[in-house]
Amino acid sequence: MPKDGDSTKIPRSKSLTVLLGNNNRIFYYYNEEEEAFKNGQIFQTFYSEINGLGNIIRRKQSELDKRKQLTIVIKPGEHSSYKNLVDALDEMLINGVTRYAITDPGKYDKRYLEQQKP
């Protein structure tokens, strides 16, 4: 794992954040964490390759000049399962995503995931 230190800034236009919630739920957004939360720009998807996360990734890749420019930040929530993380990582491989990171959810991510609990 990398050492703690300054985080790398990723241009919003080249990033996608994936939140892994409880009960196999998955959410995503394109903006900064706080902005997405405050503006209601967090969306739900599924682990389906055709209509789910894979489709979201392919759409974002098609918006970029070079497919390899996309960086995905995966944030497993406190109540997500290990299987959910493995499934998200599988989507990285299936869709040729070469730049991704796994990190803890931030303050607004946690708040959003708590609101989504049944």
Secondary structure in CASP SS format (residue, H / E / C, confidence):
PFRMAT SS
TARGET T0000
AUTHOR 0000-0000-0000
METHOD secondary structure of the structure
MODEL  1
M C 1.00
P C 1.00
K C 1.00
D C 1.00
G C 1.00
D C 1.00
S C 1.00
T C 1.00
K C 1.00
I C 1.00
P C 1.00
R H 1.00
S H 1.00
K H 1.00
S E 1.00
L E 1.00
T E 1.00
V E 1.00
L E 1.00
L E 1.00
G C 1.00
N C 1.00
N C 1.00
N C 1.00
R C 1.00
I E 1.00
F E 1.00
Y E 1.00
Y E 1.00
Y C 1.00
N C 1.00
E C 1.00
E H 1.00
E H 1.00
E H 1.00
A H 1.00
F H 1.00
K H 1.00
N C 1.00
G C 1.00
Q C 1.00
I C 1.00
F E 1.00
Q E 1.00
T E 1.00
F C 1.00
Y C 1.00
S C 1.00
E C 1.00
I C 1.00
N C 1.00
G C 1.00
L H 1.00
G H 1.00
N H 1.00
I H 1.00
I H 1.00
R H 1.00
R H 1.00
K H 1.00
Q H 1.00
S H 1.00
E H 1.00
L C 1.00
D C 1.00
K C 1.00
R H 1.00
K H 1.00
Q H 1.00
L C 1.00
T E 1.00
I E 1.00
V E 1.00
I E 1.00
K E 1.00
P E 1.00
G C 1.00
E C 1.00
H C 1.00
S C 1.00
S C 1.00
Y H 1.00
K H 1.00
N H 1.00
L H 1.00
V H 1.00
D H 1.00
A H 1.00
L H 1.00
D H 1.00
E H 1.00
M H 1.00
L H 1.00
I H 1.00
N C 1.00
G C 1.00
V C 1.00
T C 1.00
R E 1.00
Y E 1.00
A E 1.00
I E 1.00
T C 1.00
D C 1.00
P C 1.00
G C 1.00
K H 1.00
Y H 1.00
D H 1.00
K H 1.00
R H 1.00
Y H 1.00
L H 1.00
E H 1.00
Q H 1.00
Q H 1.00
K C 1.00
P C 1.00
END
